[in-house]
Amino acid sequence: MIFEIGFNRGADNPYFLIEKLGAKWFKCADYDILNINVKDFDHLKEILDMVDEEYGDFYSAVISFDPPTIYLDNNI
């Protein structure tokens, strides 16, 4: 399932999302968004584990299925 993925802070540096998590740019109307293909819940857990490894306890993931979105919320 394709999810949009982003940060509430630090969105100016999406390289972690692209290089480590495999997100890809998608043209949407007048702007670009990052999408990530999540194969199943095990793959989702792997993605969240990579976020934890990279950022520790500074981020929480907010996951929505309508629309499909993974939003990394900075707790600071």
PDB file of N, H, CA, C and O in Angstrom:
ATOM      1  N   MET A   1       0.843  -1.171   0.000  1.00  0.00           N
ATOM      2  CA  MET A   1       0.000   0.000   0.000  1.00  0.00           C
ATOM      3  C   MET A   1       0.890   1.236   0.000  1.00  0.00           C
ATOM      4  O   MET A   1       1.875   1.293   0.736  1.00  0.00           O
ATOM      5  N   ILE A   2       0.553   2.209  -0.809  1.00  0.00           N
ATOM      6  H   ILE A   2      -0.248   2.163  -1.407  1.00  0.00           H
ATOM      7  CA  ILE A   2       1.322   3.439  -0.918  1.00  0.00           C
ATOM      8  C   ILE A   2       0.860   4.420   0.165  1.00  0.00           C
ATOM      9  O   ILE A   2      -0.327   4.718   0.293  1.00  0.00           O
ATOM     10  N   PHE A   3       1.838   4.914   0.944  1.00  0.00           N
ATOM     11  H   PHE A   3       2.803   4.671   0.840  1.00  0.00           H
ATOM     12  CA  PHE A   3       1.577   5.908   1.971  1.00  0.00           C
ATOM     13  C   PHE A   3       2.333   7.179   1.640  1.00  0.00           C
ATOM     14  O   PHE A   3       3.453   7.126   1.131  1.00  0.00           O
ATOM     15  N   GLU A   4       1.725   8.327   1.927  1.00  0.00           N
ATOM     16  H   GLU A   4       0.815   8.370   2.340  1.00  0.00           H
ATOM     17  CA  GLU A   4       2.475   9.569   1.937  1.00  0.00           C
ATOM     18  C   GLU A   4       3.262   9.573   3.247  1.00  0.00           C
ATOM     19  O   GLU A   4       2.764   9.105   4.271  1.00  0.00           O
ATOM     20  N   ILE A   5       4.479  10.096   3.219  1.00  0.00           N
ATOM     21  H   ILE A   5       4.884  10.477   2.387  1.00  0.00           H
ATOM     22  CA  ILE A   5       5.289  10.119   4.436  1.00  0.00           C
ATOM     23  C   ILE A   5       5.917  11.490   4.592  1.00  0.00           C
ATOM     24  O   ILE A   5       6.362  12.091   3.615  1.00  0.00           O
ATOM     25  N   GLY A   6       5.952  11.987   5.831  1.00  0.00           N
ATOM     26  H   GLY A   6       5.590  11.499   6.625  1.00  0.00           H
ATOM     27  CA  GLY A   6       6.562  13.279   6.081  1.00  0.00           C
ATOM     28  C   GLY A   6       6.788  13.533   7.559  1.00  0.00           C
ATOM     29  O   GLY A   6       6.386  12.744   8.414  1.00  0.00           O
ATOM     30  N   PHE A   7       7.447  14.667   7.843  1.00  0.00           N
ATOM     31  H   PHE A   7       7.773  15.308   7.148  1.00  0.00           H
ATOM     32  CA  PHE A   7       7.760  15.110   9.195  1.00  0.00           C
ATOM     33  C   PHE A   7       7.000  16.383   9.520  1.00  0.00           C
ATOM     34  O   PHE A   7       6.647  17.140   8.616  1.00  0.00           O
ATOM     35  N   ASN A   8       6.744  16.629  10.796  1.00  0.00           N
ATOM     36  H   ASN A   8       7.031  16.013  11.531  1.00  0.00           H
ATOM     37  CA  ASN A   8       6.233  17.943  11.179  1.00  0.00           C
ATOM     38  C   ASN A   8       7.381  18.922  11.367  1.00  0.00           C
ATOM     39  O   ASN A   8       7.179  20.132  11.255  1.00  0.00           O
ATOM     40  N   ARG A   9       8.592  18.423  11.654  1.00  0.00           N
ATOM     41  H   ARG A   9       8.756  17.441  11.745  1.00  0.00           H
ATOM     42  CA  ARG A   9       9.799  19.246  11.722  1.00  0.00           C
ATOM     43  C   ARG A   9      10.902  18.497  10.995  1.00  0.00           C
ATOM     44  O   ARG A   9      10.913  17.267  10.980  1.00  0.00           O
ATOM     45  N   GLY A  10      11.806  19.212  10.407  1.00  0.00           N
ATOM     46  H   GLY A  10      11.798  20.212  10.419  1.00  0.00           H
ATOM     47  CA  GLY A  10      12.919  18.565   9.728  1.00  0.00           C
ATOM     48  C   GLY A  10      12.600  18.139   8.312  1.00  0.00           C
ATOM     49  O   GLY A  10      13.375  17.397   7.708  1.00  0.00           O
ATOM     50  N   ALA A  11      11.475  18.589   7.760  1.00  0.00           N
ATOM     51  H   ALA A  11      10.846  19.192   8.250  1.00  0.00           H
ATOM     52  CA  ALA A  11      11.092  18.207   6.402  1.00  0.00           C
ATOM     53  C   ALA A  11      12.043  18.789   5.361  1.00  0.00           C
ATOM     54  O   ALA A  11      12.032  18.375   4.202  1.00  0.00           O
ATOM     55  N   ASP A  12      12.864  19.750   5.778  1.00  0.00           N
ATOM     56  H   ASP A  12      12.873  20.086   6.719  1.00  0.00           H
ATOM     57  CA  ASP A  12      13.815  20.332   4.844  1.00  0.00           C
ATOM     58  C   ASP A  12      14.956  19.363   4.529  1.00  0.00           C
ATOM     59  O   ASP A  12      15.768  19.636   3.645  1.00  0.00           O
ATOM     60  N   ASN A  13      15.026  18.237   5.242  1.00  0.00           N
ATOM     61  H   ASN A  13      14.366  18.016   5.960  1.00  0.00           H
ATOM     62  CA  ASN A  13      16.076  17.243   5.003  1.00  0.00           C
ATOM     63  C   ASN A  13      15.439  15.867   4.828  1.00  0.00           C
ATOM     64  O   ASN A  13      15.467  15.058   5.755  1.00  0.00           O
ATOM     65  N   PRO A  14      14.865  15.586   3.657  1.00  0.00           N
ATOM     66  CA  PRO A  14      14.171  14.310   3.458  1.00  0.00           C
ATOM     67  C   PRO A  14      15.090  13.155   3.063  1.00  0.00           C
ATOM     68  O   PRO A  14      14.600  12.084   2.703  1.00  0.00           O
ATOM     69  N   TYR A  15      16.423  13.349   3.121  1.00  0.00           N
ATOM     70  H   TYR A  15      16.820  14.219   3.413  1.00  0.00           H
ATOM     71  CA  TYR A  15      17.346  12.327   2.638  1.00  0.00           C
ATOM     72  C   TYR A  15      17.215  11.015   3.398  1.00  0.00           C
ATOM     73  O   TYR A  15      17.343   9.945   2.803  1.00  0.00           O
ATOM     74  N   PHE A  16      16.964  11.080   4.693  1.00  0.00           N
ATOM     75  H   PHE A  16      16.860  11.949   5.176  1.00  0.00           H
ATOM     76  CA  PHE A  16      16.755   9.859   5.468  1.00  0.00           C
ATOM     77  C   PHE A  16      15.554   9.090   4.920  1.00  0.00           C
ATOM     78  O   PHE A  16      15.604   7.867   4.783  1.00  0.00           O
ATOM     79  N   LEU A  17      14.480   9.806   4.609  1.00  0.00           N
ATOM     80  H   LEU A  17      14.440  10.799   4.720  1.00  0.00           H
ATOM     81  CA  LEU A  17      13.274   9.163   4.082  1.00  0.00           C
ATOM     82  C   LEU A  17      13.551   8.516   2.733  1.00  0.00           C
ATOM     83  O   LEU A  17      13.052   7.427   2.453  1.00  0.00           O
ATOM     84  N   ILE A  18      14.340   9.178   1.899  1.00  0.00           N
ATOM     85  H   ILE A  18      14.745  10.063   2.127  1.00  0.00           H
ATOM     86  CA  ILE A  18      14.601   8.686   0.549  1.00  0.00           C
ATOM     87  C   ILE A  18      15.640   7.567   0.561  1.00  0.00           C
ATOM     88  O   ILE A  18      15.404   6.483   0.027  1.00  0.00           O
ATOM     89  N   GLU A  19      16.773   7.835   1.163  1.00  0.00           N
ATOM     90  H   GLU A  19      16.964   8.716   1.597  1.00  0.00           H
ATOM     91  CA  GLU A  19      17.883   6.883   1.092  1.00  0.00           C
ATOM     92  C   GLU A  19      17.692   5.661   1.979  1.00  0.00           C
ATOM     93  O   GLU A  19      17.946   4.539   1.540  1.00  0.00           O
ATOM     94  N   LYS A  20      17.256   5.853   3.200  1.00  0.00           N
ATOM     95  H   LYS A  20      17.050   6.764   3.557  1.00  0.00           H
ATOM     96  CA  LYS A  20      17.183   4.728   4.133  1.00  0.00           C
ATOM     97  C   LYS A  20      15.829   4.012   4.078  1.00  0.00           C
ATOM     98  O   LYS A  20      15.770   2.784   4.128  1.00  0.00           O
ATOM     99  N   LEU A  21      14.746   4.784   3.975  1.00  0.00           N
ATOM    100  H   LEU A  21      14.794   5.782   3.934  1.00  0.00           H
ATOM    101  CA  LEU A  21      13.416   4.167   3.993  1.00  0.00           C
ATOM    102  C   LEU A  21      12.893   3.841   2.606  1.00  0.00           C
ATOM    103  O   LEU A  21      11.942   3.071   2.476  1.00  0.00           O
ATOM    104  N   GLY A  22      13.489   4.408   1.568  1.00  0.00           N
ATOM    105  H   GLY A  22      14.262   5.034   1.674  1.00  0.00           H
ATOM    106  CA  GLY A  22      13.067   4.110   0.203  1.00  0.00           C
ATOM    107  C   GLY A  22      11.900   4.931  -0.300  1.00  0.00           C
ATOM    108  O   GLY A  22      11.205   4.514  -1.227  1.00  0.00           O
ATOM    109  N   ALA A  23      11.672   6.096   0.296  1.00  0.00           N
ATOM    110  H   ALA A  23      12.237   6.435   1.049  1.00  0.00           H
ATOM    111  CA  ALA A  23      10.598   6.973  -0.182  1.00  0.00           C
ATOM    112  C   ALA A  23      10.968   7.534  -1.553  1.00  0.00           C
ATOM    113  O   ALA A  23      12.144   7.644  -1.899  1.00  0.00           O
ATOM    114  N   LYS A  24       9.945   7.883  -2.319  1.00  0.00           N
ATOM    115  H   LYS A  24       8.990   7.793  -2.037  1.00  0.00           H
ATOM    116  CA  LYS A  24      10.154   8.431  -3.656  1.00  0.00           C
ATOM    117  C   LYS A  24       9.268   9.664  -3.837  1.00  0.00           C
ATOM    118  O   LYS A  24       8.156   9.731  -3.312  1.00  0.00           O
ATOM    119  N   TRP A  25       9.787  10.640  -4.591  1.00  0.00           N
ATOM    120  H   TRP A  25      10.690  10.585  -5.017  1.00  0.00           H
ATOM    121  CA  TRP A  25       9.014  11.849  -4.882  1.00  0.00           C
ATOM    122  C   TRP A  25       7.873  11.526  -5.842  1.00  0.00           C
ATOM    123  O   TRP A  25       8.033  10.730  -6.767  1.00  0.00           O
ATOM    124  N   PHE A  26       6.720  12.154  -5.611  1.00  0.00           N
ATOM    125  H   PHE A  26       6.590  12.800  -4.860  1.00  0.00           H
ATOM    126  CA  PHE A  26       5.536  11.982  -6.445  1.00  0.00           C
ATOM    127  C   PHE A  26       4.958  13.365  -6.715  1.00  0.00           C
ATOM    128  O   PHE A  26       4.715  14.138  -5.789  1.00  0.00           O
ATOM    129  N   LYS A  27       4.740  13.670  -7.991  1.00  0.00           N
ATOM    130  H   LYS A  27       4.937  13.042  -8.744  1.00  0.00           H
ATOM    131  CA  LYS A  27       4.183  14.963  -8.380  1.00  0.00           C
ATOM    132  C   LYS A  27       2.689  14.977  -8.080  1.00  0.00           C
ATOM    133  O   LYS A  27       1.945  14.115  -8.548  1.00  0.00           O
ATOM    134  N   CYS A  28       2.259  15.959  -7.300  1.00  0.00           N
ATOM    135  H   CYS A  28       2.863  16.660  -6.920  1.00  0.00           H
ATOM    136  CA  CYS A  28       0.848  16.071  -6.909  1.00  0.00           C
ATOM    137  C   CYS A  28       0.416  17.519  -7.118  1.00  0.00           C
ATOM    138  O   CYS A  28       0.784  18.400  -6.341  1.00  0.00           O
ATOM    139  N   ALA A  29      -0.363  17.762  -8.165  1.00  0.00           N
ATOM    140  H   ALA A  29      -0.662  17.046  -8.796  1.00  0.00           H
ATOM    141  CA  ALA A  29      -0.822  19.115  -8.504  1.00  0.00           C
ATOM    142  C   ALA A  29       0.384  20.050  -8.642  1.00  0.00           C
ATOM    143  O   ALA A  29       1.220  19.864  -9.527  1.00  0.00           O
ATOM    144  N   ASP A  30       0.470  21.044  -7.773  1.00  0.00           N
ATOM    145  H   ASP A  30      -0.208  21.195  -7.054  1.00  0.00           H
ATOM    146  CA  ASP A  30       1.533  22.046  -7.873  1.00  0.00           C
ATOM    147  C   ASP A  30       2.719  21.782  -6.948  1.00  0.00           C
ATOM    148  O   ASP A  30       3.606  22.628  -6.837  1.00  0.00           O
ATOM    149  N   TYR A  31       2.752  20.647  -6.294  1.00  0.00           N
ATOM    150  H   TYR A  31       2.031  19.960  -6.384  1.00  0.00           H
ATOM    151  CA  TYR A  31       3.839  20.371  -5.364  1.00  0.00           C
ATOM    152  C   TYR A  31       4.185  18.887  -5.401  1.00  0.00           C
ATOM    153  O   TYR A  31       3.445  18.078  -5.960  1.00  0.00           O
ATOM    154  N   ASP A  32       5.311  18.546  -4.804  1.00  0.00           N
ATOM    155  H   ASP A  32       5.913  19.203  -4.350  1.00  0.00           H
ATOM    156  CA  ASP A  32       5.760  17.157  -4.735  1.00  0.00           C
ATOM    157  C   ASP A  32       5.574  16.637  -3.319  1.00  0.00           C
ATOM    158  O   ASP A  32       5.731  17.378  -2.349  1.00  0.00           O
ATOM    159  N   ILE A  33       5.239  15.361  -3.209  1.00  0.00           N
ATOM    160  H   ILE A  33       5.111  14.759  -3.997  1.00  0.00           H
ATOM    161  CA  ILE A  33       5.130  14.708  -1.912  1.00  0.00           C
ATOM    162  C   ILE A  33       6.001  13.459  -1.942  1.00  0.00           C
ATOM    163  O   ILE A  33       6.333  12.943  -3.009  1.00  0.00           O
ATOM    164  N   LEU A  34       6.362  12.988  -0.769  1.00  0.00           N
ATOM    165  H   LEU A  34       6.093  13.408   0.098  1.00  0.00           H
ATOM    166  CA  LEU A  34       7.116  11.746  -0.664  1.00  0.00           C
ATOM    167  C   LEU A  34       6.160  10.599  -0.389  1.00  0.00           C
ATOM    168  O   LEU A  34       5.321  10.676   0.509  1.00  0.00           O
ATOM    169  N   ASN A  35       6.292   9.539  -1.167  1.00  0.00           N
ATOM    170  H   ASN A  35       6.974   9.477  -1.896  1.00  0.00           H
ATOM    171  CA  ASN A  35       5.494   8.332  -0.979  1.00  0.00           C
ATOM    172  C   ASN A  35       6.402   7.172  -0.603  1.00  0.00           C
ATOM    173  O   ASN A  35       7.576   7.142  -0.972  1.00  0.00           O
ATOM    174  N   ILE A  36       5.851   6.228   0.129  1.00  0.00           N
ATOM    175  H   ILE A  36       4.898   6.253   0.429  1.00  0.00           H
ATOM    176  CA  ILE A  36       6.588   5.022   0.481  1.00  0.00           C
ATOM    177  C   ILE A  36       5.655   3.835   0.310  1.00  0.00           C
ATOM    178  O   ILE A  36       4.487   3.888   0.697  1.00  0.00           O
ATOM    179  N   ASN A  37       6.177   2.768  -0.269  1.00  0.00           N
ATOM    180  H   ASN A  37       7.125   2.725  -0.583  1.00  0.00           H
ATOM    181  CA  ASN A  37       5.388   1.558  -0.478  1.00  0.00           C
ATOM    182  C   ASN A  37       5.588   0.637   0.722  1.00  0.00           C
ATOM    183  O   ASN A  37       6.699   0.169   0.974  1.00  0.00           O
ATOM    184  N   VAL A  38       4.516   0.380   1.456  1.00  0.00           N
ATOM    185  H   VAL A  38       3.613   0.760   1.251  1.00  0.00           H
ATOM    186  CA  VAL A  38       4.555  -0.505   2.627  1.00  0.00           C
ATOM    187  C   VAL A  38       3.901  -1.820   2.227  1.00  0.00           C
ATOM    188  O   VAL A  38       2.719  -1.859   1.886  1.00  0.00           O
ATOM    189  N   LYS A  39       4.683  -2.900   2.272  1.00  0.00           N
ATOM    190  H   LYS A  39       5.644  -2.869   2.549  1.00  0.00           H
ATOM    191  CA  LYS A  39       4.210  -4.200   1.797  1.00  0.00           C
ATOM    192  C   LYS A  39       3.218  -4.858   2.747  1.00  0.00           C
ATOM    193  O   LYS A  39       2.212  -5.421   2.316  1.00  0.00           O
ATOM    194  N   ASP A  40       3.514  -4.781   4.055  1.00  0.00           N
ATOM    195  H   ASP A  40       4.331  -4.323   4.405  1.00  0.00           H
ATOM    196  CA  ASP A  40       2.652  -5.417   5.062  1.00  0.00           C
ATOM    197  C   ASP A  40       3.011  -4.837   6.426  1.00  0.00           C
ATOM    198  O   ASP A  40       3.861  -3.951   6.523  1.00  0.00           O
ATOM    199  N   PHE A  41       2.369  -5.332   7.472  1.00  0.00           N
ATOM    200  H   PHE A  41       1.679  -6.051   7.393  1.00  0.00           H
ATOM    201  CA  PHE A  41       2.613  -4.796   8.806  1.00  0.00           C
ATOM    202  C   PHE A  41       4.034  -5.079   9.293  1.00  0.00           C
ATOM    203  O   PHE A  41       4.594  -4.282  10.046  1.00  0.00           O
ATOM    204  N   ASP A  42       4.619  -6.188   8.883  1.00  0.00           N
ATOM    205  H   ASP A  42       4.164  -6.836   8.271  1.00  0.00           H
ATOM    206  CA  ASP A  42       6.012  -6.468   9.249  1.00  0.00           C
ATOM    207  C   ASP A  42       6.946  -5.427   8.633  1.00  0.00           C
ATOM    208  O   ASP A  42       7.881  -4.957   9.281  1.00  0.00           O
ATOM    209  N   HIS A  43       6.682  -5.074   7.379  1.00  0.00           N
ATOM    210  H   HIS A  43       5.923  -5.455   6.852  1.00  0.00           H
ATOM    211  CA  HIS A  43       7.486  -4.041   6.716  1.00  0.00           C
ATOM    212  C   HIS A  43       7.288  -2.693   7.401  1.00  0.00           C
ATOM    213  O   HIS A  43       8.247  -1.939   7.562  1.00  0.00           O
ATOM    214  N   LEU A  44       6.060  -2.379   7.806  1.00  0.00           N
ATOM    215  H   LEU A  44       5.280  -2.992   7.675  1.00  0.00           H
ATOM    216  CA  LEU A  44       5.793  -1.145   8.536  1.00  0.00           C
ATOM    217  C   LEU A  44       6.602  -1.106   9.829  1.00  0.00           C
ATOM    218  O   LEU A  44       7.164  -0.069  10.180  1.00  0.00           O
ATOM    219  N   LYS A  45       6.662  -2.223  10.534  1.00  0.00           N
ATOM    220  H   LYS A  45       6.206  -3.066  10.249  1.00  0.00           H
ATOM    221  CA  LYS A  45       7.455  -2.293  11.769  1.00  0.00           C
ATOM    222  C   LYS A  45       8.934  -2.051  11.471  1.00  0.00           C
ATOM    223  O   LYS A  45       9.607  -1.357  12.233  1.00  0.00           O
ATOM    224  N   GLU A  46       9.450  -2.610  10.377  1.00  0.00           N
ATOM    225  H   GLU A  46       8.903  -3.173   9.758  1.00  0.00           H
ATOM    226  CA  GLU A  46      10.845  -2.370   9.987  1.00  0.00           C
ATOM    227  C   GLU A  46      11.094  -0.876   9.742  1.00  0.00           C
ATOM    228  O   GLU A  46      12.115  -0.332  10.162  1.00  0.00           O
ATOM    229  N   ILE A  47      10.159  -0.231   9.066  1.00  0.00           N
ATOM    230  H   ILE A  47       9.330  -0.673   8.725  1.00  0.00           H
ATOM    231  CA  ILE A  47      10.281   1.206   8.795  1.00  0.00           C
ATOM    232  C   ILE A  47      10.314   1.980  10.100  1.00  0.00           C
ATOM    233  O   ILE A  47      11.161   2.855  10.281  1.00  0.00           O
ATOM    234  N   LEU A  48       9.401   1.668  11.014  1.00  0.00           N
ATOM    235  H   LEU A  48       8.713   0.957  10.867  1.00  0.00           H
ATOM    236  CA  LEU A  48       9.350   2.375  12.296  1.00  0.00           C
ATOM    237  C   LEU A  48      10.592   2.097  13.135  1.00  0.00           C
ATOM    238  O   LEU A  48      11.064   2.982  13.850  1.00  0.00           O
ATOM    239  N   ASP A  49      11.125   0.883  13.058  1.00  0.00           N
ATOM    240  H   ASP A  49      10.742   0.164  12.477  1.00  0.00           H
ATOM    241  CA  ASP A  49      12.373   0.564  13.767  1.00  0.00           C
ATOM    242  C   ASP A  49      13.533   1.395  13.229  1.00  0.00           C
ATOM    243  O   ASP A  49      14.383   1.837  14.002  1.00  0.00           O
ATOM    244  N   MET A  50      13.582   1.614  11.905  1.00  0.00           N
ATOM    245  H   MET A  50      12.892   1.255  11.277  1.00  0.00           H
ATOM    246  CA  MET A  50      14.636   2.439  11.320  1.00  0.00           C
ATOM    247  C   MET A  50      14.508   3.892  11.782  1.00  0.00           C
ATOM    248  O   MET A  50      15.513   4.560  12.027  1.00  0.00           O
ATOM    249  N   VAL A  51      13.267   4.380  11.898  1.00  0.00           N
ATOM    250  H   VAL A  51      12.451   3.837  11.699  1.00  0.00           H
ATOM    251  CA  VAL A  51      13.043   5.737  12.397  1.00  0.00           C
ATOM    252  C   VAL A  51      13.527   5.825  13.845  1.00  0.00           C
ATOM    253  O   VAL A  51      14.198   6.789  14.214  1.00  0.00           O
ATOM    254  N   ASP A  52      13.192   4.828  14.667  1.00  0.00           N
ATOM    255  H   ASP A  52      12.647   4.045  14.367  1.00  0.00           H
ATOM    256  CA  ASP A  52      13.646   4.815  16.059  1.00  0.00           C
ATOM    257  C   ASP A  52      15.169   4.794  16.145  1.00  0.00           C
ATOM    258  O   ASP A  52      15.761   5.484  16.975  1.00  0.00           O
ATOM    259  N   GLU A  53      15.794   4.002  15.289  1.00  0.00           N
ATOM    260  H   GLU A  53      15.313   3.441  14.615  1.00  0.00           H
ATOM    261  CA  GLU A  53      17.256   3.909  15.291  1.00  0.00           C
ATOM    262  C   GLU A  53      17.889   5.245  14.908  1.00  0.00           C
ATOM    263  O   GLU A  53      18.908   5.639  15.475  1.00  0.00           O
ATOM    264  N   GLU A  54      17.288   5.932  13.953  1.00  0.00           N
ATOM    265  H   GLU A  54      16.460   5.612  13.493  1.00  0.00           H
ATOM    266  CA  GLU A  54      17.836   7.195  13.462  1.00  0.00           C
ATOM    267  C   GLU A  54      17.582   8.354  14.427  1.00  0.00           C
ATOM    268  O   GLU A  54      18.456   9.198  14.625  1.00  0.00           O
ATOM    269  N   TYR A  55      16.377   8.399  15.035  1.00  0.00           N
ATOM    270  H   TYR A  55      15.667   7.714  14.874  1.00  0.00           H
ATOM    271  CA  TYR A  55      15.961   9.566  15.810  1.00  0.00           C
ATOM    272  C   TYR A  55      15.694   9.290  17.286  1.00  0.00           C
ATOM    273  O   TYR A  55      15.399  10.220  18.036  1.00  0.00           O
ATOM    274  N   GLY A  56      15.788   8.044  17.715  1.00  0.00           N
ATOM    275  H   GLY A  56      16.028   7.288  17.106  1.00  0.00           H
ATOM    276  CA  GLY A  56      15.532   7.735  19.116  1.00  0.00           C
ATOM    277  C   GLY A  56      14.101   8.043  19.497  1.00  0.00           C
ATOM    278  O   GLY A  56      13.173   7.782  18.730  1.00  0.00           O
ATOM    279  N   ASP A  57      13.924   8.596  20.682  1.00  0.00           N
ATOM    280  H   ASP A  57      14.677   8.807  21.305  1.00  0.00           H
ATOM    281  CA  ASP A  57      12.585   8.876  21.203  1.00  0.00           C
ATOM    282  C   ASP A  57      12.061  10.252  20.805  1.00  0.00           C
ATOM    283  O   ASP A  57      11.059  10.713  21.351  1.00  0.00           O
ATOM    284  N   PHE A  58      12.730  10.912  19.858  1.00  0.00           N
ATOM    285  H   PHE A  58      13.544  10.538  19.415  1.00  0.00           H
ATOM    286  CA  PHE A  58      12.322  12.256  19.488  1.00  0.00           C
ATOM    287  C   PHE A  58      11.103  12.291  18.567  1.00  0.00           C
ATOM    288  O   PHE A  58      10.466  13.334  18.423  1.00  0.00           O
ATOM    289  N   TYR A  59      10.773  11.154  17.941  1.00  0.00           N
ATOM    290  H   TYR A  59      11.290  10.306  18.058  1.00  0.00           H
ATOM    291  CA  TYR A  59       9.648  11.120  17.014  1.00  0.00           C
ATOM    292  C   TYR A  59       8.665  10.019  17.365  1.00  0.00           C
ATOM    293  O   TYR A  59       9.051   8.954  17.847  1.00  0.00           O
ATOM    294  N   SER A  60       7.401  10.285  17.121  1.00  0.00           N
ATOM    295  H   SER A  60       7.087  11.151  16.730  1.00  0.00           H
ATOM    296  CA  SER A  60       6.354   9.274  17.175  1.00  0.00           C
ATOM    297  C   SER A  60       5.745   9.199  15.787  1.00  0.00           C
ATOM    298  O   SER A  60       5.668  10.210  15.090  1.00  0.00           O
ATOM    299  N   ALA A  61       5.312   8.019  15.378  1.00  0.00           N
ATOM    300  H   ALA A  61       5.375   7.198  15.945  1.00  0.00           H
ATOM    301  CA  ALA A  61       4.685   7.868  14.072  1.00  0.00           C
ATOM    302  C   ALA A  61       3.174   7.940  14.230  1.00  0.00           C
ATOM    303  O   ALA A  61       2.592   7.247  15.064  1.00  0.00           O
ATOM    304  N   VAL A  62       2.554   8.777  13.431  1.00  0.00           N
ATOM    305  H   VAL A  62       3.027   9.341  12.753  1.00  0.00           H
ATOM    306  CA  VAL A  62       1.104   8.863  13.364  1.00  0.00           C
ATOM    307  C   VAL A  62       0.720   8.243  12.031  1.00  0.00           C
ATOM    308  O   VAL A  62       1.091   8.757  10.976  1.00  0.00           O
ATOM    309  N   ILE A  63      -0.023   7.137  12.071  1.00  0.00           N
ATOM    310  H   ILE A  63      -0.324   6.719  12.928  1.00  0.00           H
ATOM    311  CA  ILE A  63      -0.346   6.384  10.861  1.00  0.00           C
ATOM    312  C   ILE A  63      -1.842   6.464  10.614  1.00  0.00           C
ATOM    313  O   ILE A  63      -2.651   6.179  11.498  1.00  0.00           O
ATOM    314  N   SER A  64      -2.192   6.851   9.412  1.00  0.00           N
ATOM    315  H   SER A  64      -1.535   7.083   8.694  1.00  0.00           H
ATOM    316  CA  SER A  64      -3.591   6.975   9.020  1.00  0.00           C
ATOM    317  C   SER A  64      -3.829   6.146   7.757  1.00  0.00           C
ATOM    318  O   SER A  64      -2.946   6.031   6.907  1.00  0.00           O
ATOM    319  N   PHE A  65      -5.011   5.580   7.645  1.00  0.00           N
ATOM    320  H   PHE A  65      -5.728   5.673   8.336  1.00  0.00           H
ATOM    321  CA  PHE A  65      -5.348   4.817   6.446  1.00  0.00           C
ATOM    322  C   PHE A  65      -6.358   5.547   5.574  1.00  0.00           C
ATOM    323  O   PHE A  65      -6.750   5.027   4.530  1.00  0.00           O
ATOM    324  N   ASP A  66      -6.785   6.732   5.973  1.00  0.00           N
ATOM    325  H   ASP A  66      -6.467   7.155   6.821  1.00  0.00           H
ATOM    326  CA  ASP A  66      -7.759   7.482   5.184  1.00  0.00           C
ATOM    327  C   ASP A  66      -7.454   8.967   5.270  1.00  0.00           C
ATOM    328  O   ASP A  66      -8.051   9.643   6.108  1.00  0.00           O
ATOM    329  N   PRO A  67      -6.564   9.516   4.457  1.00  0.00           N
ATOM    330  CA  PRO A  67      -5.783   8.870   3.410  1.00  0.00           C
ATOM    331  C   PRO A  67      -4.571   8.154   4.008  1.00  0.00           C
ATOM    332  O   PRO A  67      -4.173   8.454   5.134  1.00  0.00           O
ATOM    333  N   PRO A  68      -3.983   7.216   3.271  1.00  0.00           N
ATOM    334  CA  PRO A  68      -2.824   6.489   3.782  1.00  0.00           C
ATOM    335  C   PRO A  68      -1.637   7.429   4.000  1.00  0.00           C
ATOM    336  O   PRO A  68      -1.062   7.956   3.048  1.00  0.00           O
ATOM    337  N   THR A  69      -1.285   7.626   5.260  1.00  0.00           N
ATOM    338  H   THR A  69      -1.753   7.198   6.033  1.00  0.00           H
ATOM    339  CA  THR A  69      -0.249   8.577   5.625  1.00  0.00           C
ATOM    340  C   THR A  69       0.561   8.055   6.799  1.00  0.00           C
ATOM    341  O   THR A  69       0.001   7.502   7.745  1.00  0.00           O
ATOM    342  N   ILE A  70       1.867   8.225   6.743  1.00  0.00           N
ATOM    343  H   ILE A  70       2.322   8.674   5.974  1.00  0.00           H
ATOM    344  CA  ILE A  70       2.741   8.015   7.894  1.00  0.00           C
ATOM    345  C   ILE A  70       3.346   9.376   8.184  1.00  0.00           C
ATOM    346  O   ILE A  70       4.096   9.920   7.373  1.00  0.00           O
ATOM    347  N   TYR A  71       3.022   9.915   9.329  1.00  0.00           N
ATOM    348  H   TYR A  71       2.414   9.473   9.988  1.00  0.00           H
ATOM    349  CA  TYR A  71       3.487  11.251   9.704  1.00  0.00           C
ATOM    350  C   TYR A  71       4.368  11.113  10.935  1.00  0.00           C
ATOM    351  O   TYR A  71       3.926  10.598  11.962  1.00  0.00           O
ATOM    352  N   LEU A  72       5.604  11.569  10.840  1.00  0.00           N
ATOM    353  H   LEU A  72       5.963  11.987  10.006  1.00  0.00           H
ATOM    354  CA  LEU A  72       6.545  11.458  11.952  1.00  0.00           C
ATOM    355  C   LEU A  72       6.484  12.746  12.758  1.00  0.00           C
ATOM    356  O   LEU A  72       6.919  13.803  12.301  1.00  0.00           O
ATOM    357  N   ASP A  73       5.940  12.640  13.955  1.00  0.00           N
ATOM    358  H   ASP A  73       5.587  11.781  14.326  1.00  0.00           H
ATOM    359  CA  ASP A  73       5.640  13.774  14.812  1.00  0.00           C
ATOM    360  C   ASP A  73       6.763  13.978  15.810  1.00  0.00           C
ATOM    361  O   ASP A  73       7.031  13.102  16.633  1.00  0.00           O
ATOM    362  N   ASN A  74       7.430  15.138  15.745  1.00  0.00           N
ATOM    363  H   ASN A  74       7.213  15.850  15.077  1.00  0.00           H
ATOM    364  CA  ASN A  74       8.515  15.457  16.654  1.00  0.00           C
ATOM    365  C   ASN A  74       7.933  15.758  18.028  1.00  0.00           C
ATOM    366  O   ASN A  74       7.065  16.620  18.163  1.00  0.00           O
ATOM    367  N   ASN A  75       8.412  15.050  19.048  1.00  0.00           N
ATOM    368  H   ASN A  75       9.117  14.350  18.939  1.00  0.00           H
ATOM    369  CA  ASN A  75       7.904  15.201  20.418  1.00  0.00           C
ATOM    370  C   ASN A  75       8.549  16.340  21.172  1.00  0.00           C
ATOM    371  O   ASN A  75       8.187  16.603  22.318  1.00  0.00           O
ATOM    372  N   ILE A  76       9.492  17.017  20.556  1.00  0.00           N
ATOM    373  H   ILE A  76       9.785  16.803  19.624  1.00  0.00           H
ATOM    374  CA  ILE A  76      10.196  18.077  21.280  1.00  0.00           C
ATOM    375  C   ILE A  76       9.462  19.387  21.107  1.00  0.00           C
ATOM    376  O   ILE A  76       9.892  20.410  21.640  1.00  0.00           O
TER     377      ILE A  76
END
